[in-house]
Amino acid sequence: MGHLHDEPARRSVTSNGMREGECFHMTDTLKERPNHAAYLEVLRRMTPEQRLTKAFELSEATRALFRQGLRERFPELSEEDFHKLYLERLALCHNRNY
């Protein structure tokens, strides 16, 4: 019997974060960023404390979106089972290179 988080036909994720059999091309990640220079200027004007606060805010927003998306994929799970799944999936997101 599989785990709650098993999904059919999923390929394993390699150490670089890609699924087996996927190819990476630089053009896959390049997109126009017309506001990037303005964004960098805003960051430069912030104090270190403001940048750290913003990083925490963005991290929390990312976790909330992740949790919401996961709940939409697994609405049938109890809160306890969902929390276990959430923690398992969240652990897979952390960079283990440091």
C-alpha positions as semicolon CSV with decimal commas, in nm:
position;residue;x (nm);y (nm);z (nm)
1;M;0,000;0,000;0,000
2;G;0,138;0,344;-0,096
3;H;0,187;0,652;0,112
4;L;-0,059;0,937;0,123
5;H;0,167;1,146;-0,093
6;D;0,219;0,888;-0,368
7;E;0,099;0,999;-0,707
8;P;0,093;0,771;-1,010
9;A;0,339;0,812;-1,297
10;R;0,572;1,050;-1,114
11;R;0,938;1,036;-1,202
12;S;1,192;1,088;-0,928
13;V;1,355;1,427;-0,890
14;T;1,732;1,441;-0,943
15;S;1,977;1,633;-0,726
16;N;1,951;1,938;-0,952
17;G;1,575;1,958;-0,895
18;M;1,473;1,831;-1,237
19;R;1,277;1,517;-1,305
20;E;1,457;1,225;-1,464
21;G;1,467;1,259;-1,841
22;E;1,424;1,637;-1,842
23;C;1,676;1,859;-2,017
24;F;1,774;2,206;-1,905
25;H;1,837;2,485;-2,151
26;M;1,932;2,838;-2,046
27;T;1,650;2,972;-2,262
28;D;1,404;2,778;-2,044
29;T;1,458;3,020;-1,757
30;L;1,522;3,346;-1,941
31;K;1,231;3,581;-1,968
32;E;1,198;3,951;-2,002
33;R;1,221;4,141;-1,677
34;P;1,146;4,504;-1,764
35;N;1,123;4,611;-1,399
36;H;1,432;4,429;-1,275
37;A;1,655;4,739;-1,264
38;A;1,391;4,927;-1,064
39;Y;1,356;4,629;-0,831
40;L;1,731;4,623;-0,768
41;E;1,729;4,996;-0,698
42;V;1,453;4,953;-0,441
43;L;1,656;4,677;-0,273
44;R;1,967;4,897;-0,267
45;R;1,776;5,174;-0,092
46;M;1,649;4,941;0,182
47;T;1,834;4,901;0,507
48;P;1,967;4,554;0,590
49;E;1,687;4,519;0,845
50;Q;1,425;4,608;0,583
51;R;1,571;4,356;0,335
52;L;1,570;4,083;0,600
53;T;1,211;4,164;0,694
54;K;1,111;4,151;0,326
55;A;1,288;3,815;0,287
56;F;1,089;3,674;0,580
57;E;0,764;3,813;0,436
58;L;0,834;3,660;0,094
59;S;0,926;3,328;0,254
60;E;0,602;3,320;0,451
61;A;0,397;3,412;0,143
62;T;0,567;3,134;-0,052
63;R;0,489;2,878;0,219
64;A;0,126;2,992;0,232
65;L;0,087;2,957;-0,146
66;F;0,258;2,618;-0,135
67;R;0,024;2,500;0,141
68;Q;-0,284;2,629;-0,042
69;G;-0,183;2,457;-0,366
70;L;-0,112;2,134;-0,182
71;R;-0,451;2,148;-0,006
72;E;-0,621;2,196;-0,343
73;R;-0,446;1,882;-0,472
74;F;-0,532;1,674;-0,163
75;P;-0,866;1,804;-0,028
76;E;-0,964;1,462;0,106
77;L;-0,683;1,438;0,363
78;S;-0,753;1,492;0,729
79;E;-0,578;1,791;0,886
80;E;-0,329;1,556;1,057
81;D;-0,246;1,366;0,737
82;F;-0,229;1,688;0,540
83;H;0,013;1,841;0,790
84;K;0,239;1,535;0,761
85;L;0,229;1,560;0,382
86;Y;0,299;1,934;0,397
87;L;0,605;1,882;0,616
88;E;0,733;1,601;0,391
89;R;0,695;1,813;0,079
90;L;0,839;2,122;0,247
91;A;1,148;1,922;0,349
92;L;1,203;1,838;-0,019
93;C;1,218;2,210;-0,101
94;H;1,512;2,296;0,122
95;N;1,855;2,341;-0,032
96;R;2,082;2,076;0,113
97;N;2,396;2,233;-0,035
98;Y;2,477;2,443;0,269
